[in-house]
Amino acid sequence: MNRQTKRLMARQQAQTEASRPAPNRRAASQKNLPESRRVTPRGYLKEVGEELSKVNWPTRKVVVNYSTVVFVTLTLLIALIFGLNFVFSKAVLFLFG
């Protein structure tokens, strides 16, 4: 084995060691925790409500603006597809009809 091959192998080994994932700290910390109890439906709904209260909901004005952009874009794309379909159908009928 020559010097160049040894260097290449050392470089590859260094890259594989660098690309190995870090140990999962979460799994290690969960091993020490006692087994959690089941959550009741009422507790679950309470937690869901708490999480939903943290959400940054858009205002009515923002929703209306986004909806308008979507409907205008949709209308333009429908018109474009209709126009292309009409032109191509007329062209096909002219050529082969």
C-alpha positions as CSV (number, residue, x, y, z in Angstrom):
1,M,0.0,0.0,0.0
2,N,1.5,3.3,-1.0
3,R,1.5,6.7,0.7
4,Q,-1.3,8.1,-1.4
5,T,-3.7,5.2,-0.6
6,K,-2.9,5.5,3.1
7,R,-3.7,9.2,3.1
8,L,-6.9,8.6,1.2
9,M,-8.0,5.9,3.7
10,A,-7.1,8.2,6.6
11,R,-9.2,11.0,5.0
12,Q,-12.1,8.7,4.5
13,Q,-12.0,7.5,8.1
14,A,-11.9,11.0,9.4
15,Q,-14.9,11.9,7.3
16,T,-16.9,8.9,8.5
17,E,-16.1,9.8,12.1
18,A,-17.1,13.4,11.5
19,S,-20.4,12.4,9.9
20,R,-21.5,10.0,12.7
21,P,-24.6,11.4,14.4
22,A,-24.2,12.7,17.9
23,P,-25.5,10.6,20.7
24,N,-29.2,11.1,21.4
25,R,-29.3,13.1,24.7
26,R,-33.0,12.9,24.8
27,A,-33.1,9.1,24.9
28,A,-30.4,9.1,27.6
29,S,-32.3,11.6,29.8
30,Q,-35.6,9.7,29.3
31,K,-34.1,6.5,30.7
32,N,-33.9,8.2,34.2
33,L,-37.5,9.3,34.1
34,P,-40.2,7.2,35.7
35,E,-42.8,5.8,33.4
36,S,-45.5,8.5,32.7
37,R,-49.1,7.9,33.4
38,R,-51.8,7.9,30.8
39,V,-53.4,11.3,30.0
40,T,-57.2,11.4,30.5
41,P,-59.3,12.8,27.6
42,R,-60.1,15.9,29.8
43,G,-56.4,16.5,30.4
44,Y,-55.6,16.0,26.8
45,L,-58.2,18.6,25.7
46,K,-56.8,21.0,28.4
47,E,-53.3,20.6,26.9
48,V,-54.6,21.1,23.4
49,G,-56.4,24.3,24.5
50,E,-53.2,25.6,26.1
51,E,-51.2,24.9,23.0
52,L,-53.8,26.5,20.7
53,S,-53.7,29.6,22.9
54,K,-49.9,29.9,22.1
55,V,-50.6,30.0,18.3
56,N,-50.1,33.3,16.6
57,W,-53.3,33.4,14.6
58,P,-53.6,35.7,11.6
59,T,-55.9,38.6,11.7
60,R,-59.1,38.8,9.6
61,K,-57.4,41.4,7.3
62,V,-54.4,39.1,6.6
63,V,-56.7,36.1,5.9
64,V,-58.8,38.2,3.5
65,N,-55.7,39.4,1.7
66,Y,-54.3,35.9,1.3
67,S,-57.6,34.6,0.1
68,T,-57.9,37.3,-2.4
69,V,-54.4,36.5,-3.8
70,V,-55.3,32.8,-4.0
71,F,-58.6,33.5,-5.9
72,V,-57.1,35.9,-8.3
73,T,-54.2,33.5,-9.1
74,L,-56.7,30.7,-9.5
75,T,-58.8,32.7,-11.9
76,L,-55.7,33.7,-14.0
77,L,-54.6,30.1,-14.2
78,I,-58.0,28.8,-15.1
79,A,-58.2,31.5,-17.9
80,L,-54.7,30.5,-19.1
81,I,-55.5,26.8,-19.3
82,F,-58.9,27.5,-21.0
83,G,-57.2,29.7,-23.6
84,L,-54.4,27.2,-24.3
85,N,-57.0,24.4,-24.6
86,F,-59.1,26.4,-27.0
87,V,-56.1,27.4,-29.2
88,F,-54.7,23.8,-29.3
89,S,-58.1,22.3,-30.1
90,K,-58.7,24.8,-32.9
91,A,-55.2,24.1,-34.2
92,V,-55.7,20.3,-34.1
93,L,-59.1,20.6,-35.9
94,F,-57.6,22.9,-38.5
95,L,-54.7,20.5,-39.2
96,F,-56.5,17.1,-39.0
97,G,-60.1,18.0,-39.1
